Amino acid sequence: MNEKLSSEQIQLVAFTIILHSGNAKMKIHEAFKAMRNANFVLAHELLEAANDELLEAHKSQTELLQSYANGTKIEMEIIMVHAQDHLMTAMTLHEIASEMSHLYSLNHELRQTLKL
């Protein structure tokens, strides 16, 4: 017999994903500020912390997918769509921030070399 997740269980997973994704976005924006101030050590630390948050969000998502793969019925709710949107946006922002960190660092080194 197939189990079914309750609406409350789905909402709990969704809000967990939203929480960790939101924390990641906040840390990424702090990392951008650190990059602008040429504090690349802090930026790196913040991006690592953001990645940890993304891993927590992804863990919740994976547990839900494993339940589904094991035959648990899951009715999609709009809050889960919203949570998935938050997670994917945060993951994309993290990838962009990692690339931008490299560019900010190169720009800083060049400005130091040229004494601009």
N, C-alpha and C positions, 0 to 999 in steps of 0.2 A: 504494500500500500504506500502510495506517495504522500509524503508530508507536504504541508503548505506553510510558508512563512506568514506570520500575521502582519498586518499593516504596521503595527508598532515595531516589530522586529526590522522590517524594511526601513522604516523611518529612522531607527537607531543607527543602522548601517549608513544610511544617507547622511545623517547629521555628523557622524564620525568622519566620513569622507570630506564633508564640507569644512569641518573644524580643522582638520590637518591640512587640507588644501589652502584654506585661508591663512593659516599660520605660515605655510610655505611662501605664499605670495607676499605676506608682510616682510618676511626675512629677505626675500629677493629684492623688494623695493629698498630695504635698508642696505643691501649689498650694492645696489646701483648708487646710492648716496655715497657709500664708502669709496666706490670706484671713482666717482666725480671728484672726491677729495684725495685721490691717489693713495688711499689706505687699502692696499691690495691684500694684505694679510687679513684684515677684518672682513673684507669682501669675500675672500675665500672661505673663512670660517662661517660666515652667514650663508653662503651658498651650500656648504656642507650641512649646516643645520636645516636649511630648507629641504635638502635632499632627504634628510632623516624624516622630516614631516611627510614628504611625498611617499616615502616607503611605508609609513604608517597608514596613510590613506589607501595606498595600493594594496596593502595587506587586508584591509577591510573589504575592498572590492574583490580580491582574490578569494577570500572566504565565502563571499556570496556566490561567486561563480562556481566554486567547488560544490557548494550545496546544490546549486542548480544542476551541475553535472552528475551529481549523485541521485538525481530524481526529485529533489524538492521543488514543489511548485512555487513560483515567484510571480506575483502579479505586479507589473510595472506601475510605479506611482510617479507622479510628476516631480516629487521631491528627489527621487533617484535620478531622474534625467538631469535635474538641476545639479545634483552632486557630481555626476559624471562630467558635466560641463565645467564645473569648478576644477576637478582633478585634471582634466585634459588641458585646460587653460594654464593651470599652474605648472604642469609638466613642460608645456611649450615655453612658457616664460622662463623657466629654469634653464632650458637649453639655450635660449637666446641670451640670457644673462651670463652664462658660462662663456659663450663666444664674445660677448661684449667685454667681459673682464679681460680677456686676452687682448682685445683691441685697445682698451683703455690703457693697459699696461704698456703695450708697444708705443702708443701715442706719448705716454709719459716719458718713456725712455728716449724717444726721439727728441722731445722737447728739452730734456735734460742735456742730451748730446749737443743740440743746436743752441742751447742756452736761451730758449725762448721764454 
